[in-house]
Amino acid sequence: MLICMMIVFSAAASLCTGQPEGFPEHHAMPYHGMRMMRSAGVFEVRRLQIRQASAGNIQVDILFSGPVDPRTVVPASVKMNGIALPETTLVQFNRAGNAMRLVLPLEFEVVDAQVITLELFDIKSFNGTALTRTGFDGLTGSCMRVFGSEEHNGNVR
């Protein structure tokens, strides 16, 4: 009986070694927690804040109406005054996934401009919804703009 059970388990294990369809080759799916939108509503920017960090570089905090799919955010998907952010830009998310912090490197010079235009390209929510508004102008080096209602706490830790 024991030998039969060992044969069955080894046969089952050999069937499970293949790669399931739809999974990337490295077998890992990046996912942290329950990052789904509560409703089928719009995906939009709720709050945008630009300020100087303690190290002297610029920090951009963006609060969204739902969780952002981090796979859609790369520094090149954000432009300031028409210039894509450098690859050395630090991108962070809060635990809920609805707030994003961009810490720009010190050498990024566009932040010296008096007026800043921020553009977001191809950033989507976890359920694939695209942003309703992607361009924000009239910003300064230390400002905060609120759009719509802030129903979610978006502290980035």
C-alpha positions as CSV (number, residue, x, y, z in Angstrom):
1,M,0.0,0.0,0.0
2,L,2.8,2.4,0.9
3,I,4.6,1.7,-2.4
4,C,1.4,2.4,-4.3
5,M,1.0,5.7,-2.6
6,M,4.6,6.7,-3.3
7,I,4.1,5.9,-7.0
8,V,0.9,8.0,-7.2
9,F,2.6,11.0,-5.5
10,S,5.6,10.8,-7.7
11,A,3.4,10.6,-10.8
12,A,1.4,13.6,-9.6
13,A,4.5,15.6,-8.9
14,S,5.9,14.9,-12.4
15,L,2.7,16.2,-13.9
16,C,3.0,19.5,-11.9
17,T,6.4,20.4,-13.1
18,G,5.3,21.9,-16.4
19,Q,4.8,25.7,-16.8
20,P,1.1,26.7,-16.8
21,E,-0.1,28.8,-19.7
22,G,0.0,32.6,-19.2
23,F,2.8,32.6,-16.6
24,P,6.1,34.4,-17.4
25,E,9.2,32.2,-17.7
26,H,10.5,33.1,-14.3
27,H,7.4,31.7,-12.6
28,A,6.8,34.7,-10.4
29,M,3.8,37.0,-10.6
30,P,4.4,40.4,-8.8
31,Y,1.4,40.9,-6.6
32,H,1.0,42.4,-3.1
33,G,-2.4,42.2,-1.3
34,M,-5.9,43.0,-2.5
35,R,-5.2,45.6,-5.3
36,M,-8.5,45.8,-7.0
37,M,-10.7,48.8,-7.5
38,R,-13.8,48.8,-5.2
39,S,-16.1,49.7,-8.1
40,A,-16.1,49.9,-11.8
41,G,-15.7,53.7,-11.6
42,V,-13.2,56.0,-13.3
43,F,-9.5,55.8,-12.6
44,E,-8.2,59.3,-12.0
45,V,-5.6,61.4,-10.1
46,R,-7.1,62.6,-6.8
47,R,-4.2,64.5,-5.4
48,L,-0.9,65.7,-6.9
49,Q,1.9,67.2,-4.7
50,I,5.4,68.4,-5.7
51,R,7.9,69.3,-3.0
52,Q,11.5,69.3,-2.2
53,A,12.7,66.3,-0.3
54,S,15.2,66.5,2.6
55,A,18.1,65.5,0.4
56,G,17.4,68.4,-1.9
57,N,15.9,66.5,-4.7
58,I,12.3,66.8,-5.9
59,Q,9.6,64.4,-4.8
60,V,6.2,64.0,-6.6
61,D,3.4,62.3,-4.7
62,I,0.3,61.2,-6.7
63,L,-2.8,59.8,-5.1
64,F,-5.1,57.8,-7.5
65,S,-8.7,56.8,-7.1
66,G,-7.8,53.1,-7.2
67,P,-4.7,50.8,-7.1
68,V,-2.1,51.4,-9.8
69,D,-0.7,48.4,-11.7
70,P,3.0,48.9,-10.9
71,R,3.9,47.0,-14.1
72,T,2.6,50.0,-16.1
73,V,4.8,52.6,-14.3
74,V,8.3,53.2,-15.5
75,P,10.2,56.5,-15.4
76,A,9.7,57.0,-19.1
77,S,5.9,57.0,-18.6
78,V,6.1,60.3,-16.7
79,K,7.2,63.5,-18.3
80,M,7.9,66.9,-16.8
81,N,7.9,69.8,-19.2
82,G,8.1,67.3,-22.0
83,I,11.2,65.5,-20.7
84,A,10.9,61.9,-19.6
85,L,12.1,61.1,-16.1
86,P,15.5,59.5,-16.0
87,E,15.9,55.8,-15.3
88,T,17.4,56.6,-11.9
89,T,14.1,58.0,-10.7
90,L,12.9,56.1,-7.6
91,V,9.3,54.9,-7.9
92,Q,7.5,53.8,-4.7
93,F,3.9,52.7,-3.9
94,N,2.0,52.6,-0.7
95,R,0.7,49.3,0.6
96,A,-2.8,49.8,-0.9
97,G,-1.3,50.7,-4.3
98,N,-3.3,53.8,-4.7
99,A,-0.5,56.3,-4.0
100,M,2.8,56.6,-5.9
101,R,5.9,58.6,-5.0
102,L,8.5,59.6,-7.6
103,V,11.9,60.8,-6.2
104,L,13.8,62.6,-8.9
105,P,17.6,62.5,-9.0
106,L,19.4,65.7,-8.1
107,E,20.7,66.1,-11.7
108,F,17.2,66.3,-13.2
109,E,17.2,70.0,-14.3
110,V,13.6,70.6,-15.5
111,V,12.5,71.2,-11.9
112,D,14.2,74.5,-11.9
113,A,11.5,75.9,-14.2
114,Q,9.0,78.3,-12.7
115,V,6.0,76.4,-14.1
116,I,5.9,72.6,-14.4
117,T,3.7,70.5,-16.7
118,L,3.3,66.8,-15.7
119,E,2.2,64.2,-18.2
120,L,1.4,60.5,-17.4
121,F,1.5,57.9,-20.2
122,D,0.1,54.4,-20.3
123,I,-0.4,54.2,-16.5
124,K,-3.3,51.8,-15.7
125,S,-5.2,50.5,-12.7
126,F,-4.9,46.9,-11.6
127,N,-8.0,46.0,-13.5
128,G,-6.7,47.6,-16.7
129,T,-8.6,50.9,-16.6
130,A,-6.7,53.9,-18.2
131,L,-6.4,57.3,-16.5
132,T,-9.1,59.7,-17.4
133,R,-6.8,62.8,-17.2
134,T,-3.1,62.5,-18.1
135,G,-1.9,66.1,-18.3
136,F,-1.5,68.5,-15.4
137,D,-0.1,72.1,-16.0
138,G,0.4,75.2,-14.0
139,L,2.3,73.3,-11.3
140,T,5.2,74.8,-9.3
141,G,8.2,73.3,-7.5
142,S,6.2,73.2,-4.2
143,C,2.5,72.8,-4.8
144,M,-0.4,70.5,-4.0
145,R,-3.5,70.2,-6.2
146,V,-6.6,68.2,-5.3
147,F,-8.9,66.8,-8.0
148,G,-12.4,65.3,-7.2
149,S,-12.9,63.9,-3.8
150,E,-10.2,62.4,-1.6
151,E,-12.0,59.3,-0.3
152,H,-8.8,57.2,0.2
153,N,-5.9,57.9,2.5
154,G,-2.8,57.7,0.3
155,N,0.2,58.0,2.6
156,V,3.3,56.6,1.0
157,R,5.6,55.0,3.6
